[in-house]
Amino acid sequence: MDQVIIRNVHMNGGTSETSYSANSSVQNKQKRAILITRPIVEEATLNVLSKSYIFAAKSKLKRTTIGIAELDCASGPNALLVVSHILETIYNKHYRSGSVMPEILVFLNDLPGNDFNTLFKDVGSFCDELRRSNGDGFGPCFVAGIPGTFYGRLFPSDTLHIVHSSYSLQWLSQVPQGIEKSNKGNFYITKSSPPSVITAYLNQFKKDFRVFLECRSEELVNGGRMVLTLVGRSRSDPTSKDCCSFWELLALSAHDMVLQGAIEKEKFDLFNIPNYFPSPEEVKSIILCEGSFTTNQLETFHVNWDGSDPKENANSVTRNKLESSHYAANILRAVSEPLLANQFGEEIMDKLYGRFRERIAEYAAKGKTEFTNLVISMTKMEKDL
């Protein structure tokens, strides 16, 4: 894998206006997705607990251990939100049944370039709040940071019971090889991309997602559960507007700066985003071919580029286009700036994303600006020991 790409695929750190942590529009978009998928996470958690009860009874254990992994956790208010929901589900289940709370191991994973300092500051208050809310009856909860790519092993075998990841698996381990000279002027797949570029992106996603499934299969216990949310597409056409438009607008914004002499044309032509937005059919096919998991649910839902809910907007006064484009540009900046700054230089980022904001406003005036999200719940197939 391309270590340069891996090193630079991370969110903006710190607490500045353009950071992932401080960017409320990014956090709101992710929080909305987390709340939409919460029932699916709760179902998976309760399923794991029922299996844990059976195992404890057979083994005559007084206390069991539940391992939870939040993959590509980033930092900010939402980093621990799903973990909090999972722990609340576990506590409520055990409190009602009168059984002993299990020991909880929480693993927070992201690439080494992630802002772990900000994340760990939140962990302290998170654990304090657990104790205040639930008292001594909650049981031990241990939290650890695990730096590294999830396109490889992160944990010992049979360590995890629940794995969650949100808005991560659309990121590839590297830019597909061999597309640099054939995808000039584009940052991602577009209508002008040759078929070889589209095939290369799909093959890289297949390779990466299969590796991800193989690694998690080793790390999860038999019957362990995964809930994954990622940006995808609802149509079979990989060049459809519902998945490609915002990267195309960013490329056009960069091209404007090429014309101004602020970006070198050669650097512009060679740049591609290590990103792929799969269809539900593609995801299902890879899971089936890899063979370690059964799919319980695979659903789609939509969130606007600016982090607002399309259904709510349909029944209310439309948000000011300039304000909406500002939020949308900040979302994309928070997740893509490290890559672009590495290629084009940090000194032009304000101008680049300012132009990007203008292009988003122009585009939004003509049509929908929505992300298509896929949420997948799956179970590791039980194997004979």
BAPABA-17267 format. One record per residue (C-alpha): residue number from 1; residue in three letters; x, y, z. Coordinates in steps of 0.001 Angstrom, whole numbers, padded with zeros to 6 digits. Layout:
! BAPABA-17267
+-----+-----+---------+---------+---------+
:   k :   r :       X :       Y :       Z :
+-----+-----+---------+---------+---------+
: NUM : ALA :       X :       Y :       Z :
...
+-----+-----+---------+---------+---------+
This chain:
! BAPABA-17267
+-----+-----+---------+---------+---------+
:   k :   r :       X :       Y :       Z :
+-----+-----+---------+---------+---------+
:   1 : MET :  000000 :  000000 :  000000 :
:   2 : ASP :  001095 :  003576 : -000688 :
:   3 : GLN :  002270 :  004863 :  002691 :
:   4 : VAL :  002195 :  008479 :  001461 :
:   5 : ILE : -001505 :  008163 :  000708 :
:   6 : ILE : -002240 :  006368 :  003990 :
:   7 : ARG : -000383 :  009040 :  005962 :
:   8 : ASN : -002402 :  011871 :  004448 :
:   9 : VAL : -005888 :  010330 :  004507 :
:  10 : HIS : -007045 :  011792 :  007797 :
:  11 : MET : -009297 :  014578 :  009018 :
:  12 : ASN : -008045 :  018076 :  009769 :
:  13 : GLY : -006811 :  018031 :  013354 :
:  14 : GLY : -006888 :  020655 :  016081 :
:  15 : THR : -009802 :  022922 :  016959 :
:  16 : SER : -009627 :  025634 :  014272 :
:  17 : GLU : -012588 :  026590 :  012070 :
:  18 : THR : -011533 :  024127 :  009372 :
:  19 : SER : -010770 :  021254 :  011775 :
:  20 : TYR : -012914 :  018139 :  011844 :
:  21 : SER : -013449 :  018485 :  015599 :
:  22 : ALA : -014709 :  022083 :  015495 :
:  23 : ASN : -016636 :  021862 :  012240 :
:  24 : SER : -020244 :  021659 :  013364 :
:  25 : SER : -021585 :  020898 :  009884 :
:  26 : VAL : -019345 :  017828 :  009591 :
:  27 : GLN : -020298 :  016699 :  013073 :
:  28 : ASN : -024004 :  017263 :  012402 :
:  29 : LYS : -023839 :  015204 :  009197 :
:  30 : GLN : -022170 :  012322 :  010975 :
:  31 : LYS : -024410 :  012644 :  014033 :
:  32 : ARG : -027506 :  012471 :  011824 :
:  33 : ALA : -026175 :  009304 :  010201 :
:  34 : ILE : -025388 :  007839 :  013639 :
:  35 : LEU : -028898 :  008566 :  014900 :
:  36 : ILE : -030487 :  007084 :  011774 :
:  37 : THR : -028479 :  003885 :  012169 :
:  38 : ARG : -028827 :  003678 :  015969 :
:  39 : PRO : -031613 :  001017 :  015907 :
:  40 : ILE : -029381 : -001186 :  013756 :
:  41 : VAL : -026480 : -000804 :  016202 :
:  42 : GLU : -028786 : -001569 :  019140 :
:  43 : GLU : -030082 : -004731 :  017467 :
:  44 : ALA : -026526 : -005912 :  016856 :
:  45 : THR : -025553 : -005177 :  020461 :
:  46 : LEU : -028508 : -007051 :  021923 :
:  47 : ASN : -027768 : -009990 :  019642 :
:  48 : VAL : -024180 : -010109 :  020921 :
:  49 : LEU : -025371 : -009902 :  024532 :
:  50 : SER : -027750 : -012840 :  024110 :
:  51 : LYS : -024876 : -014963 :  022815 :
:  52 : SER : -022684 : -013722 :  025680 :
:  53 : TYR : -025282 : -014887 :  028237 :
:  54 : ILE : -025341 : -018347 :  026701 :
:  55 : PHE : -021528 : -018551 :  026663 :
:  56 : ALA : -021265 : -017375 :  030282 :
:  57 : ALA : -023844 : -019925 :  031432 :
:  58 : LYS : -022094 : -022801 :  029668 :
:  59 : SER : -018679 : -021734 :  030974 :
:  60 : LYS : -020011 : -020888 :  034473 :
:  61 : LEU : -018413 : -017442 :  034308 :
:  62 : LYS : -019421 : -014807 :  036863 :
:  63 : ARG : -018421 : -011935 :  034557 :
:  64 : THR : -017929 : -011814 :  030808 :
:  65 : THR : -015893 : -009423 :  028658 :
:  66 : ILE : -017230 : -007466 :  025663 :
:  67 : GLY : -014747 : -006024 :  023176 :
:  68 : ILE : -015933 : -003021 :  021135 :
:  69 : ALA : -013975 : -001399 :  018299 :
:  70 : GLU : -014758 :  002010 :  016810 :
:  71 : LEU : -012762 :  002065 :  013564 :
:  72 : ASP : -011611 :  005339 :  012020 :
:  73 : CYS : -013014 :  007209 :  015001 :
:  74 : ALA : -011474 :  010629 :  014135 :
:  75 : SER : -012013 :  013165 :  016945 :
:  76 : GLY : -014658 :  015567 :  018137 :
:  77 : PRO : -018112 :  015201 :  019719 :
:  78 : ASN : -019150 :  012170 :  017630 :
:  79 : ALA : -016029 :  010041 :  018169 :
:  80 : LEU : -017545 :  008375 :  021232 :
:  81 : LEU : -021237 :  008768 :  020396 :
:  82 : VAL : -021823 :  005261 :  019019 :
:  83 : VAL : -019748 :  003720 :  021822 :
:  84 : SER : -021950 :  005618 :  024284 :
:  85 : HIS : -025083 :  004196 :  022629 :
:  86 : ILE : -023660 :  000668 :  022757 :
:  87 : LEU : -022729 :  000973 :  026437 :
:  88 : GLU : -026159 :  002396 :  027258 :
:  89 : THR : -027781 : -000595 :  025541 :
:  90 : ILE : -025573 : -003017 :  027471 :
:  91 : TYR : -026263 : -001302 :  030787 :
:  92 : ASN : -030035 : -001176 :  030270 :
:  93 : LYS : -030132 : -004848 :  029316 :
:  94 : HIS : -028109 : -005978 :  032325 :
:  95 : TYR : -029863 : -003577 :  034719 :
:  96 : ARG : -033287 : -004930 :  033773 :
:  97 : SER : -032148 : -008539 :  034024 :
:  98 : GLY : -030292 : -008060 :  037310 :
:  99 : SER : -027179 : -009784 :  035935 :
: 100 : VAL : -023589 : -008693 :  036488 :
: 101 : MET : -022307 : -006106 :  034007 :
: 102 : PRO : -019556 : -007402 :  031740 :
: 103 : GLU : -016125 : -005839 :  031628 :
: 104 : ILE : -015977 : -003530 :  028631 :
: 105 : LEU : -012959 : -003045 :  026389 :
: 106 : VAL : -013318 : -000062 :  024024 :
: 107 : PHE : -010758 :  000291 :  021240 :
: 108 : LEU : -010578 :  003607 :  019371 :
: 109 : ASN : -008805 :  003207 :  016038 :
: 110 : ASP : -007627 :  005647 :  013412 :
: 111 : LEU : -004558 :  006326 :  011304 :
: 112 : PRO : -001476 :  007620 :  013156 :
: 113 : GLY : -002073 :  011091 :  011666 :
: 114 : ASN : -005392 :  011383 :  013513 :
: 115 : ASP : -005719 :  014002 :  016256 :
: 116 : PHE : -005508 :  011534 :  019151 :
: 117 : ASN : -004629 :  014332 :  021597 :
: 118 : THR : -008056 :  015915 :  021189 :
: 119 : LEU : -009686 :  012483 :  021257 :
: 120 : PHE : -008020 :  011417 :  024508 :
: 121 : LYS : -009071 :  014656 :  026197 :
: 122 : ASP : -012674 :  013658 :  025445 :
: 123 : VAL : -012150 :  010119 :  026754 :
: 124 : GLY : -011560 :  011347 :  030315 :
: 125 : SER : -014849 :  013247 :  030487 :
: 126 : PHE : -016589 :  010339 :  028718 :
: 127 : CYS : -015524 :  007866 :  031444 :
: 128 : ASP : -016442 :  010342 :  034198 :
: 129 : GLU : -019908 :  010738 :  032712 :
: 130 : LEU : -020348 :  006952 :  032641 :
: 131 : ARG : -019599 :  006766 :  036345 :
: 132 : ARG : -021894 :  009697 :  037181 :
: 133 : SER : -024786 :  008333 :  035137 :
: 134 : ASN : -024618 :  004687 :  036122 :
: 135 : GLY : -022732 :  004500 :  039401 :
: 136 : ASP : -020630 :  001562 :  040499 :
: 137 : GLY : -023081 : -000910 :  038964 :
: 138 : PHE : -021857 : -000163 :  035481 :
: 139 : GLY : -018743 : -002303 :  035840 :
: 140 : PRO : -015188 : -001791 :  034577 :
: 141 : CYS : -014714 :  000001 :  031256 :
: 142 : PHE : -011272 :  000242 :  029682 :
: 143 : VAL : -010524 :  002538 :  026729 :
: 144 : ALA : -007449 :  002302 :  024481 :
: 145 : GLY : -006267 :  004023 :  021314 :
: 146 : ILE : -005182 :  001781 :  018425 :
: 147 : PRO : -003309 :  003672 :  015675 :
: 148 : GLY : -003077 :  001953 :  012291 :
: 149 : THR : -004914 :  001256 :  009048 :
: 150 : PHE : -007929 : -001031 :  009200 :
: 151 : TYR : -006756 : -002497 :  005889 :
: 152 : GLY : -004648 : -004814 :  008024 :
: 153 : ARG : -004802 : -006618 :  011364 :
: 154 : LEU : -005292 : -004398 :  014417 :
: 155 : PHE : -006309 : -006798 :  017208 :
: 156 : PRO : -005542 : -010340 :  018392 :
: 157 : SER : -007764 : -013164 :  017188 :
: 158 : ASP : -011190 : -013558 :  018848 :
: 159 : THR : -010909 : -010244 :  020710 :
: 160 : LEU : -013885 : -008262 :  019427 :
: 161 : HIS : -017633 : -008703 :  019823 :
: 162 : ILE : -018853 : -005509 :  018151 :
: 163 : VAL : -017193 : -003486 :  015371 :
: 164 : HIS : -018534 : -000141 :  014199 :
: 165 : SER : -017296 :  002267 :  011541 :
: 166 : SER : -018919 :  005377 :  010100 :
: 167 : TYR : -017951 :  007299 :  006930 :
: 168 : SER : -014640 :  005490 :  006491 :
: 169 : LEU : -014735 :  002551 :  004123 :
: 170 : GLN : -015288 :  004699 :  001039 :
: 171 : TRP : -011634 :  005723 :  001538 :
: 172 : LEU : -009234 :  003419 : -000301 :
: 173 : SER : -005830 :  002278 :  000909 :
: 174 : GLN : -004294 :  003994 : -002118 :
: 175 : VAL : -005104 :  005648 : -005428 :
: 176 : PRO : -005691 :  002869 : -007997 :
: 177 : GLN : -002428 :  002233 : -009808 :
: 178 : GLY : -001969 :  003175 : -013449 :
: 179 : ILE : -004692 :  005830 : -013754 :
: 180 : GLU : -002547 :  008963 : -013417 :
: 181 : LYS : -002037 :  009592 : -017127 :
: 182 : SER : -005480 :  008404 : -018220 :
: 183 : ASN : -007640 :  010487 : -015861 :
: 184 : LYS : -006157 :  013944 : -016476 :
: 185 : GLY : -008264 :  016862 : -015315 :
: 186 : ASN : -010348 :  014717 : -012955 :
: 187 : PHE : -009950 :  014067 : -009245 :
: 188 : TYR : -012300 :  011060 : -009320 :
: 189 : ILE : -014540 :  009148 : -011725 :
: 190 : THR : -016523 :  011382 : -014090 :
: 191 : LYS : -018433 :  010989 : -017349 :
: 192 : SER : -015173 :  011773 : -019179 :
: 193 : SER : -013167 :  009066 : -017394 :
: 194 : PRO : -012236 :  006103 : -019619 :
: 195 : PRO : -013595 :  002644 : -018677 :
: 196 : SER : -010125 :  001582 : -017473 :
: 197 : VAL : -010242 :  004223 : -014727 :
: 198 : ILE : -013676 :  003102 : -013541 :
: 199 : THR : -012516 : -000533 : -013503 :
: 200 : ALA : -009345 :  000375 : -011593 :
: 201 : TYR : -011331 :  002177 : -008885 :
: 202 : LEU : -013778 : -000718 : -008512 :
: 203 : ASN : -010983 : -003292 : -008353 :
: 204 : GLN : -009152 : -001300 : -005678 :
: 205 : PHE : -012326 : -001112 : -003605 :
: 206 : LYS : -012924 : -004846 : -004014 :
: 207 : LYS : -009362 : -005581 : -002893 :
: 208 : ASP : -009498 : -003235 :  000093 :
: 209 : PHE : -012954 : -004235 :  001306 :
: 210 : ARG : -012094 : -007917 :  001043 :
: 211 : VAL : -008932 : -007368 :  003115 :
: 212 : PHE : -011003 : -005443 :  005650 :
: 213 : LEU : -013487 : -008317 :  005955 :
: 214 : GLU : -010740 : -010938 :  006222 :
: 215 : CYS : -008988 : -009033 :  009024 :
: 216 : ARG : -012158 : -008387 :  011011 :
: 217 : SER : -013150 : -012042 :  010603 :
: 218 : GLU : -009965 : -013036 :  012427 :
: 219 : GLU : -010472 : -010464 :  015179 :
: 220 : LEU : -014197 : -011020 :  015860 :
: 221 : VAL : -015465 : -013883 :  017971 :
: 222 : ASN : -017850 : -016387 :  016394 :
: 223 : GLY : -021194 : -014655 :  015978 :
: 224 : GLY : -019638 : -011194 :  016436 :
: 225 : ARG : -021327 : -008268 :  014729 :
: 226 : MET : -020290 : -005377 :  012489 :
: 227 : VAL : -022263 : -002256 :  011580 :
: 228 : LEU : -020669 : -000152 :  008839 :
: 229 : THR : -021878 :  003140 :  007364 :
: 230 : LEU : -020207 :  004563 :  004282 :
: 231 : VAL : -020890 :  007006 :  001490 :
: 232 : GLY : -021989 :  005135 : -001607 :
: 233 : ARG : -024413 :  005448 : -004466 :
: 234 : SER : -027935 :  004217 : -005131 :
: 235 : ARG : -027537 :  003762 : -008894 :
: 236 : SER : -025558 :  001173 : -010815 :
: 237 : ASP : -023802 :  003886 : -012860 :
: 238 : PRO : -020531 :  004798 : -011053 :
: 239 : THR : -020494 :  008192 : -012823 :
: 240 : SER : -023937 :  009237 : -011563 :
: 241 : LYS : -024297 :  012667 : -009980 :
: 242 : ASP : -025322 :  011280 : -006576 :
: 243 : CYS : -021735 :  010208 : -005903 :
: 244 : CYS : -019372 :  012158 : -008133 :
: 245 : SER : -020484 :  015775 : -008270 :
: 246 : PHE : -018676 :  017242 : -005269 :
: 247 : TRP : -015276 :  015804 : -006287 :
: 248 : GLU : -015900 :  017092 : -009819 :
: 249 : LEU : -016639 :  020563 : -008424 :
: 250 : LEU : -013434 :  020437 : -006369 :
: 251 : ALA : -011456 :  019483 : -009494 :
: 252 : LEU : -013018 :  022358 : -011425 :
: 253 : SER : -012101 :  024711 : -008584 :
: 254 : ALA : -008500 :  023505 : -008716 :
: 255 : HIS : -008494 :  023913 : -012507 :
: 256 : ASP : -009525 :  027541 : -012050 :
: 257 : MET : -006349 :  027975 : -010026 :
: 258 : VAL : -004303 :  026233 : -012709 :
: 259 : LEU : -005499 :  028878 : -015147 :
: 260 : GLN : -004447 :  031544 : -012639 :
: 261 : GLY : -000996 :  029975 : -012298 :
: 262 : ALA : -001498 :  029121 : -008613 :
: 263 : ILE : -001337 :  025319 : -009235 :
: 264 : GLU :  001082 :  023559 : -011564 :
: 265 : LYS : -000775 :  021807 : -014389 :
: 266 : GLU :  001344 :  018652 : -014092 :
: 267 : LYS :  000513 :  018294 : -010400 :
: 268 : PHE : -003145 :  018897 : -011194 :
: 269 : ASP : -003250 :  016266 : -013954 :
: 270 : LEU : -001602 :  013608 : -011781 :
: 271 : PHE : -003852 :  014023 : -008737 :
: 272 : ASN : -006656 :  011552 : -007952 :
: 273 : ILE : -008698 :  011018 : -004787 :
: 274 : PRO : -008304 :  007585 : -003074 :
: 275 : ASN : -012051 :  007248 : -002701 :
: 276 : TYR : -014774 :  004976 : -004085 :
: 277 : PHE : -018536 :  005118 : -003633 :
: 278 : PRO : -019918 :  001581 : -004063 :
: 279 : SER : -023422 :  000489 : -004920 :
: 280 : PRO : -025365 : -001875 : -002615 :
: 281 : GLU : -024952 : -004640 : -005206 :
: 282 : GLU : -021166 : -004258 : -005234 :
: 283 : VAL : -020994 : -004407 : -001433 :
: 284 : LYS : -023235 : -007490 : -001277 :
: 285 : SER : -021143 : -009256 : -003917 :
: 286 : ILE : -017858 : -008702 : -002062 :
: 287 : ILE : -019304 : -009861 :  001271 :
: 288 : LEU : -020665 : -013005 : -000377 :
: 289 : CYS : -017408 : -013783 : -002193 :
: 290 : GLU : -015249 : -013248 :  000912 :
: 291 : GLY : -017468 : -015728 :  002765 :
: 292 : SER : -016897 : -014920 :  006450 :
: 293 : PHE : -020065 : -012923 :  007118 :
: 294 : THR : -023794 : -013075 :  006627 :
: 295 : THR : -025566 : -009808 :  005800 :
: 296 : ASN : -028420 : -008979 :  008181 :
: 297 : GLN : -029330 : -005573 :  006765 :
: 298 : LEU : -028177 : -003358 :  003916 :
: 299 : GLU : -030072 : -000083 :  003565 :
: 300 : THR : -029608 :  003333 :  001975 :
: 301 : PHE : -030460 :  006803 :  003282 :
: 302 : HIS : -029606 :  010373 :  002313 :
: 303 : VAL : -027992 :  013375 :  004002 :
: 304 : ASN : -027480 :  016765 :  002361 :
: 305 : TRP : -023974 :  017978 :  001580 :
: 306 : ASP : -024316 :  020696 :  004221 :
: 307 : GLY : -025237 :  018155 :  006914 :
: 308 : SER : -028982 :  018911 :  006966 :
: 309 : ASP : -031775 :  016386 :  006544 :
: 310 : PRO : -033342 :  016333 :  003032 :
: 311 : LYS : -036754 :  015394 :  004501 :
: 312 : GLU : -036683 :  018270 :  006980 :
: 313 : ASN : -035640 :  020744 :  004268 :
: 314 : ALA : -038540 :  019632 :  002082 :
: 315 : ASN : -040980 :  020786 :  004766 :
: 316 : SER : -039274 :  024010 :  005790 :
: 317 : VAL : -037881 :  027207 :  004364 :
: 318 : THR : -034848 :  026411 :  002201 :
: 319 : ARG : -031571 :  027298 :  003869 :
: 320 : ASN : -029765 :  030302 :  002396 :
: 321 : LYS : -027697 :  029011 : -000538 :
: 322 : LEU : -024567 :  030919 :  000485 :
: 323 : GLU : -024789 :  029609 :  004049 :
: 324 : SER : -025456 :  026072 :  002818 :
: 325 : SER : -022525 :  026163 :  000383 :
: 326 : HIS : -020243 :  027393 :  003171 :
: 327 : TYR : -021210 :  024429 :  005366 :
: 328 : ALA : -020852 :  021960 :  002492 :
: 329 : ALA : -017420 :  023310 :  001519 :
: 330 : ASN : -016265 :  023061 :  005136 :
: 331 : ILE : -017374 :  019430 :  005292 :
: 332 : LEU : -015343 :  018528 :  002221 :
: 333 : ARG : -012413 :  020641 :  003385 :
: 334 : ALA : -012272 :  018936 :  006774 :
: 335 : VAL : -011972 :  015503 :  005154 :
: 336 : SER : -009906 :  016280 :  002038 :
: 337 : GLU : -007550 :  019157 :  002828 :
: 338 : PRO : -004602 :  017018 :  004077 :
: 339 : LEU : -004526 :  015235 :  000688 :
: 340 : LEU : -004737 :  018399 : -001382 :
: 341 : ALA : -002312 :  020327 :  000800 :
: 342 : ASN :  000232 :  017542 :  000370 :
: 343 : GLN : -000130 :  017759 : -003433 :
: 344 : PHE : -000578 :  021485 : -004022 :
: 345 : GLY :  000759 :  023214 : -000884 :
: 346 : GLU : -000954 :  024573 :  002228 :
: 347 : GLU : -000613 :  028214 :  001216 :
: 348 : ILE : -003352 :  028025 : -001459 :
: 349 : MET : -005954 :  026064 :  000511 :
: 350 : ASP : -008022 :  029083 :  001585 :
: 351 : LYS : -008336 :  030306 : -002017 :
: 352 : LEU : -009015 :  026807 : -003359 :
: 353 : TYR : -011824 :  026034 : -000923 :
: 354 : GLY : -013190 :  029554 : -001289 :
: 355 : ARG : -013580 :  028908 : -005020 :
: 356 : PHE : -015016 :  025483 : -004197 :
: 357 : ARG : -017673 :  027142 : -002040 :
: 358 : GLU : -018678 :  029381 : -004946 :
: 359 : ARG : -018995 :  026419 : -007310 :
: 360 : ILE : -021118 :  024516 : -004783 :
: 361 : ALA : -023476 :  027485 : -004500 :
: 362 : GLU : -023819 :  027598 : -008294 :
: 363 : TYR : -024466 :  023839 : -008453 :
: 364 : ALA : -026934 :  023819 : -005526 :
: 365 : ALA : -029071 :  026457 : -007228 :
: 366 : LYS : -029814 :  023959 : -010007 :
: 367 : GLY : -030499 :  020663 : -008193 :
: 368 : LYS : -030168 :  018317 : -005239 :
: 369 : THR : -026984 :  018098 : -003191 :
: 370 : GLU : -027256 :  014824 : -001277 :
: 371 : PHE : -024905 :  012107 : -000110 :
: 372 : THR : -026166 :  008542 : -000546 :
: 373 : ASN : -025258 :  006482 :  002512 :
: 374 : LEU : -025102 :  002708 :  002822 :
: 375 : VAL : -025463 :  001004 :  006207 :
: 376 : ILE : -024564 : -002680 :  006484 :
: 377 : SER : -025141 : -004936 :  009481 :
: 378 : MET : -023449 : -008320 :  009338 :
: 379 : THR : -022600 : -011310 :  011520 :
: 380 : LYS : -019439 : -013373 :  011521 :
: 381 : MET : -020375 : -016917 :  010616 :
: 382 : GLU : -019924 : -019313 :  013500 :
: 383 : LYS : -017245 : -021915 :  012891 :
: 384 : ASP : -016514 : -025123 :  014742 :
: 385 : LEU : -013718 : -024703 :  017263 :
+-----+-----+---------+---------+---------+
